[in-house]
Amino acid sequence: MTAELDLAAIDRERERIRSTYLLADRPASSARGLHHFALLCSDVERTVKFYQEVLEFPLTEIFENRDYKGSNHFFFDIGNGNLLAFFDLPGLDLGPYAEVLGGLHHLAISVEPATWERLKGNLATAGVEYLEESGTSIYFRDPDGARIELIADPLGAMYGTTVL
């Protein structure tokens, strides 16, 4: 049985964190940007076909994973100098994708509105089920079950709120 949530207490805690840590004079980040985000896959070719053909993210490189002989490490261009990477780990029984505490909930990738419409059509044509939210986001699962969001909002904005 799920415990009943005290929404008022949750709201107070969110506001406490906001007032404590959201700085009016925010310093510059120490980071240059996202180099790559790495996911696991069970089938390299299926993953390449999905991300390159359905989502139109070009494959940029594939080489042996330095940490696991026989494993591939491969990359897709997701724009703005950012990469989405994958590993396959043959011979390891990793089991199916699972959302767990500390794990991936979803990966949101910004695309232009016209591209968003085209990619939504690509997903439909490929038979990939998706959920559309707020007229600018679509959520779906990749071939291994990872949840992906394509969002037509500009980088740094989300549903009319500036987040950067």
Backbone bond lengths (Angstrom), bond angles and torsions (degrees), N, CA, C in turn:
res aa  C-N    CA-C-N  psi(-1)  N-CA   C-N-CA  omega(-1)  CA-C   N-CA-C  phi
1 M - - - 1.442 - - 1.526 109.02 -
2 T 1.325 116.82 134.73 1.448 122.43 -179.16 1.520 110.25 -81.62
3 A 1.329 115.92 135.81 1.461 120.43 177.52 1.527 109.22 -68.96
4 E 1.312 115.45 144.74 1.457 120.26 178.02 1.528 108.91 -73.05
5 L 1.312 116.39 133.27 1.459 121.17 -178.37 1.519 111.06 -82.66
6 D 1.315 116.03 139.21 1.460 122.43 172.90 1.527 106.17 -92.97
7 L 1.332 116.30 89.88 1.466 121.07 -174.42 1.516 112.41 -63.02
8 A 1.316 118.13 -34.93 1.463 120.77 178.32 1.528 110.13 -63.70
9 A 1.335 117.26 -41.49 1.464 120.73 178.87 1.529 110.46 -66.80
10 I 1.318 116.83 -38.15 1.468 120.66 177.93 1.520 109.63 -63.89
11 D 1.335 117.51 -43.48 1.463 121.28 177.62 1.527 111.46 -61.42
12 R 1.334 117.03 -42.41 1.477 120.60 179.00 1.525 110.91 -63.41
13 E 1.326 116.47 -41.11 1.461 119.93 179.90 1.522 111.14 -66.85
14 R 1.332 117.70 -40.44 1.467 121.02 176.79 1.526 109.75 -60.31
15 E 1.317 117.32 -44.98 1.465 121.58 -179.73 1.522 111.16 -65.85
16 R 1.346 117.45 -37.12 1.458 120.29 177.46 1.532 110.39 -63.30
17 I 1.318 117.07 -45.29 1.467 121.08 178.86 1.528 109.93 -64.33
18 R 1.323 116.97 -43.75 1.466 121.75 178.90 1.526 110.45 -57.99
19 S 1.335 117.68 -50.49 1.466 120.99 -176.24 1.532 111.82 -69.88
20 T 1.327 117.53 -26.58 1.461 120.97 -180.00 1.527 112.41 -81.22
21 Y 1.326 117.40 -41.49 1.459 120.55 -168.60 1.525 116.54 -113.20
22 L 1.327 118.61 -18.68 1.461 120.16 -179.98 1.521 107.62 -83.98
23 L 1.322 115.82 99.92 1.453 121.98 -172.30 1.524 111.70 -82.32
24 A 1.331 115.87 135.00 1.461 120.69 176.48 1.525 109.98 -66.22
25 D 1.325 117.18 -37.10 1.456 122.84 178.18 1.524 107.67 -107.47
26 R 1.335 115.33 74.96 1.467 122.11 -174.86 1.524 110.52 -72.30
27 P 1.328 117.34 128.38 1.468 119.70 177.01 1.528 111.10 -72.57
28 A 1.316 115.55 162.46 1.464 120.41 175.51 1.520 108.97 -66.51
29 S 1.309 116.07 148.96 1.463 121.57 177.52 1.523 110.20 -70.26
30 S 1.309 115.39 150.99 1.457 120.47 174.93 1.534 111.56 -79.16
31 A 1.328 117.41 -12.99 1.466 121.81 -176.50 1.528 111.94 -90.56
32 R 1.330 116.06 153.76 1.459 121.89 174.46 1.513 111.94 -90.02
33 G 1.314 116.85 -22.26 1.458 121.50 -177.23 1.518 109.92 148.90
34 L 1.302 115.86 -179.05 1.457 121.96 179.57 1.524 108.30 -83.32
35 H 1.318 117.59 116.21 1.463 120.37 177.86 1.518 109.25 -72.48
36 H 1.329 115.96 -57.63 1.459 120.26 173.23 1.514 109.10 -158.31
37 F 1.291 113.91 154.24 1.451 122.94 174.75 1.511 104.88 -113.20
38 A 1.336 118.07 127.63 1.468 120.56 -173.86 1.522 111.93 -110.19
39 L 1.318 115.44 131.29 1.456 123.83 175.46 1.523 108.73 -120.32
40 L 1.314 116.10 166.77 1.456 121.64 175.10 1.523 109.40 -100.90
41 C 1.313 115.72 150.27 1.464 119.80 174.89 1.517 109.28 -137.86
42 S 1.314 115.30 156.73 1.462 119.88 -179.92 1.525 113.02 -98.89
43 D 1.333 117.89 -14.72 1.463 121.65 -176.66 1.526 107.99 -147.01
44 V 1.322 116.61 108.79 1.465 121.76 -175.08 1.530 111.34 -59.41
45 E 1.323 118.03 -50.66 1.466 120.11 -175.55 1.525 111.23 -64.10
46 R 1.324 117.95 -42.42 1.464 120.87 178.03 1.527 110.38 -60.62
47 T 1.325 116.86 -40.85 1.460 121.49 179.19 1.524 110.90 -65.95
48 V 1.339 116.96 -43.97 1.466 120.54 178.57 1.527 110.22 -61.63
49 K 1.318 117.28 -46.08 1.467 119.56 -179.97 1.522 111.00 -60.59
50 F 1.318 118.41 -43.02 1.462 121.37 -178.39 1.526 111.18 -64.48
51 Y 1.329 116.85 -53.20 1.463 119.32 -174.61 1.527 112.73 -73.57
52 Q 1.325 117.97 -34.52 1.465 119.42 -178.85 1.523 112.29 -84.70
53 E 1.319 118.03 -41.43 1.465 119.88 -175.15 1.519 112.99 -88.87
54 V 1.314 118.85 -42.32 1.468 120.75 -178.15 1.526 111.08 -82.63
55 L 1.331 116.78 -48.29 1.468 120.02 -176.53 1.523 113.66 -91.95
56 E 1.331 117.31 -9.20 1.460 123.09 176.50 1.526 113.02 63.45
57 F 1.329 116.87 36.18 1.463 122.70 173.27 1.523 106.76 -99.18
58 P 1.328 118.67 109.97 1.464 120.21 -176.22 1.527 113.31 -64.28
59 L 1.337 115.25 136.49 1.452 121.50 172.00 1.525 107.15 -68.81
60 T 1.344 117.43 129.54 1.465 120.19 -177.05 1.521 113.35 -107.37
61 E 1.343 117.65 -26.09 1.461 119.85 -179.76 1.524 109.45 -170.11
62 I 1.327 115.31 153.88 1.465 122.42 172.88 1.524 107.33 -145.54
63 F 1.331 116.09 129.98 1.458 120.95 177.37 1.524 108.94 -151.31
64 E 1.339 115.98 172.83 1.459 119.39 -178.46 1.531 109.82 -70.83
65 N 1.316 115.73 137.63 1.447 123.27 176.25 1.530 108.03 -66.26
66 R 1.311 117.73 123.35 1.469 121.03 -177.28 1.533 112.86 -66.20
67 D 1.340 116.39 -22.23 1.465 120.49 -175.63 1.527 113.96 -92.89
68 Y 1.341 117.30 -10.25 1.464 119.35 -175.36 1.526 107.85 -151.41
69 K 1.317 116.87 101.84 1.472 122.14 -178.14 1.532 110.44 -56.57
70 G 1.327 115.13 135.63 1.457 121.23 179.65 1.518 113.28 88.82
71 S 1.317 117.05 -7.76 1.464 121.66 179.09 1.524 109.59 -94.67
72 N 1.316 115.50 147.06 1.457 121.48 177.84 1.522 110.56 -98.06
73 H 1.333 115.46 146.46 1.460 122.83 171.71 1.522 104.39 -124.50
74 F 1.326 117.10 117.42 1.459 118.92 -175.79 1.520 110.57 -137.77
75 F 1.331 115.10 156.67 1.453 122.49 -166.18 1.528 112.40 -131.34
76 F 1.337 114.52 145.21 1.462 122.27 174.20 1.516 108.77 -122.97
77 D 1.335 116.05 142.05 1.459 122.60 175.77 1.521 108.32 -79.52
78 I 1.346 117.18 118.47 1.466 120.66 176.49 1.529 110.88 -110.74
79 G 1.333 116.11 20.93 1.451 121.41 173.98 1.518 113.86 86.48
80 N 1.322 114.68 163.26 1.461 123.33 174.62 1.529 112.35 57.38
81 G 1.340 117.52 28.44 1.459 121.51 179.75 1.517 114.13 76.75
82 N 1.331 117.88 15.26 1.467 122.28 -177.98 1.518 110.59 -108.68
83 L 1.334 114.54 151.69 1.450 121.31 -178.14 1.520 111.10 -126.75
84 L 1.326 114.99 148.25 1.457 122.82 170.28 1.529 105.19 -111.30
85 A 1.320 116.70 123.71 1.461 121.38 -175.65 1.524 110.50 -115.04
86 F 1.313 114.72 158.21 1.458 121.69 177.20 1.516 109.84 -137.96
87 F 1.320 114.12 151.22 1.459 123.26 169.04 1.520 106.52 -122.29
88 D 1.308 116.23 142.10 1.461 119.59 161.62 1.521 104.08 -107.65
89 L 1.274 117.97 146.85 1.461 121.18 -178.89 1.525 108.52 -127.74
90 P 1.361 115.95 73.62 1.464 119.31 -175.78 1.526 111.62 -60.07
91 G 1.325 114.27 141.13 1.449 120.65 178.45 1.514 113.94 91.34
92 L 1.329 117.42 -12.15 1.461 120.75 177.09 1.525 108.46 -99.74
93 D 1.292 116.99 133.35 1.462 121.33 178.61 1.525 107.93 -90.37
94 L 1.340 116.21 86.73 1.461 120.87 -175.31 1.516 112.80 -83.08
95 G 1.307 117.81 -17.16 1.456 120.03 -178.31 1.515 111.01 76.17
96 P 1.335 117.40 178.42 1.457 121.05 -177.65 1.524 112.00 -74.83
97 Y 1.321 115.61 161.48 1.453 122.45 176.62 1.525 109.30 -58.05
98 A 1.320 116.62 141.51 1.459 121.08 177.62 1.519 109.64 -143.94
99 E 1.323 115.95 137.00 1.459 120.55 173.21 1.517 106.88 -86.58
100 V 1.322 115.46 117.45 1.459 121.45 -177.97 1.520 108.64 -132.30
101 L 1.315 116.29 158.09 1.450 120.90 177.14 1.521 108.97 -56.57
102 G 1.310 116.14 127.49 1.455 120.89 -176.69 1.520 113.05 89.36
103 G 1.332 117.30 -6.63 1.455 121.59 -179.80 1.520 111.64 -99.49
104 L 1.297 115.50 -172.83 1.460 122.25 -178.91 1.526 110.64 -77.27
105 H 1.325 116.72 128.63 1.464 120.05 170.37 1.520 108.82 -90.80
106 H 1.328 117.14 -56.56 1.456 120.76 172.60 1.518 109.84 -160.05
107 L 1.310 115.38 161.75 1.446 123.24 177.72 1.524 106.73 -114.55
108 A 1.339 117.63 118.94 1.468 122.14 -178.18 1.527 109.37 -100.14
109 I 1.318 115.96 126.18 1.458 122.10 -178.56 1.523 108.17 -121.58
110 S 1.328 115.60 124.44 1.462 122.10 -179.10 1.525 110.57 -80.04
111 V 1.329 115.60 133.70 1.468 121.97 175.05 1.529 108.35 -136.02
112 E 1.306 116.28 156.16 1.468 121.15 176.96 1.536 109.37 -62.52
113 P 1.338 118.09 149.63 1.471 120.09 -178.74 1.534 114.73 -53.67
114 A 1.334 118.19 -43.12 1.470 119.48 179.48 1.532 110.94 -66.12
115 T 1.314 116.72 -37.37 1.463 121.24 176.89 1.523 110.03 -66.03
116 W 1.325 116.83 -40.61 1.471 122.65 177.76 1.522 110.00 -55.62
117 E 1.327 116.47 -46.10 1.474 120.84 178.74 1.524 110.94 -62.30
118 R 1.340 116.60 -44.30 1.466 120.50 -179.47 1.533 110.84 -64.40
119 L 1.341 116.53 -44.39 1.461 119.85 -178.80 1.522 111.49 -67.67
120 K 1.324 117.21 -33.07 1.468 120.87 174.57 1.533 108.79 -60.78
121 G 1.329 116.56 -41.92 1.464 121.00 175.91 1.518 112.01 -64.44
122 N 1.336 117.07 -40.34 1.466 120.63 177.26 1.526 111.08 -60.20
123 L 1.337 116.07 -42.88 1.466 120.12 179.03 1.528 110.42 -61.74
124 A 1.333 115.87 -44.97 1.467 120.01 -179.94 1.531 110.51 -62.15
125 T 1.323 116.42 -44.69 1.463 121.12 179.84 1.531 111.16 -61.84
126 A 1.324 116.10 -36.76 1.464 120.62 -179.62 1.532 112.06 -80.99
127 G 1.332 117.42 -2.37 1.462 120.76 179.34 1.514 114.05 76.55
128 V 1.334 116.89 22.26 1.465 121.24 179.73 1.530 108.18 -89.26
129 E 1.318 116.08 121.60 1.462 120.54 177.79 1.525 109.20 -70.91
130 Y 1.326 115.81 140.46 1.462 119.96 177.26 1.510 109.49 -143.45
131 L 1.330 114.56 161.27 1.447 122.87 177.26 1.517 107.30 -119.07
132 E 1.320 116.77 125.05 1.461 120.97 178.06 1.522 108.87 -96.18
133 E 1.343 115.75 133.70 1.460 122.59 -179.69 1.518 109.76 -129.10
134 S 1.309 116.99 136.67 1.469 124.20 170.81 1.521 114.39 57.88
135 G 1.311 118.54 14.46 1.459 121.65 177.36 1.511 114.96 72.86
136 T 1.340 117.75 0.51 1.467 119.90 178.99 1.521 113.64 -133.13
137 S 1.324 117.67 -4.59 1.468 120.25 -179.06 1.522 110.39 -125.26
138 I 1.323 115.41 139.25 1.451 120.83 168.23 1.523 107.46 -127.38
139 Y 1.324 114.66 135.61 1.461 122.86 179.84 1.519 108.67 -114.50
140 F 1.324 116.25 138.25 1.458 121.71 178.91 1.513 107.73 -156.69
141 R 1.309 115.68 173.18 1.467 120.69 178.13 1.527 109.69 -112.02
142 D 1.322 114.85 141.58 1.461 119.16 176.58 1.526 108.62 -77.46
143 P 1.331 119.03 178.41 1.467 120.02 -175.38 1.534 115.22 -57.84
144 D 1.332 117.69 -22.70 1.460 120.21 178.31 1.523 112.80 -102.06
145 G 1.330 117.71 5.22 1.452 120.93 174.27 1.510 116.24 99.28
146 A 1.336 118.73 -4.55 1.465 119.88 177.82 1.531 108.98 -65.06
147 R 1.330 116.72 135.84 1.462 121.18 -178.73 1.532 108.79 -84.18
148 I 1.316 115.05 126.45 1.458 123.02 -179.67 1.526 108.03 -119.31
149 E 1.323 115.78 141.85 1.465 121.92 173.65 1.518 107.79 -119.05
150 L 1.315 116.61 131.76 1.464 121.80 166.99 1.518 105.50 -104.60
151 I 1.320 116.30 124.21 1.459 121.31 -175.90 1.522 109.12 -122.41
152 A 1.339 115.61 129.46 1.459 121.25 -177.69 1.525 112.21 -86.50
153 D 1.322 117.52 -3.91 1.460 120.03 175.53 1.527 108.73 -69.70
154 P 1.338 116.83 150.47 1.470 119.11 178.32 1.524 111.27 -65.58
155 L 1.326 115.48 158.23 1.455 119.71 172.62 1.518 108.44 -56.09
156 G 1.312 117.06 136.96 1.460 121.32 178.77 1.509 114.30 87.71
157 A 1.341 118.22 1.86 1.468 122.30 179.08 1.521 108.45 -135.77
158 M 1.335 115.33 151.28 1.445 119.68 177.49 1.518 109.13 -151.14
159 Y 1.320 116.26 115.91 1.470 123.37 177.15 1.533 111.37 52.43
160 G 1.333 116.84 40.91 1.445 121.09 176.69 1.525 114.60 87.46
161 T 1.316 117.24 -1.61 1.479 120.98 178.39 1.517 108.75 -106.17
162 T 1.312 116.82 132.69 1.449 121.01 174.33 1.524 107.93 -78.18
163 V 1.317 117.05 122.08 1.458 121.58 -178.29 1.531 112.43 -110.68
164 L 1.319 116.61 -3.64 1.466 120.98 177.40 1.510 109.10 -139.80
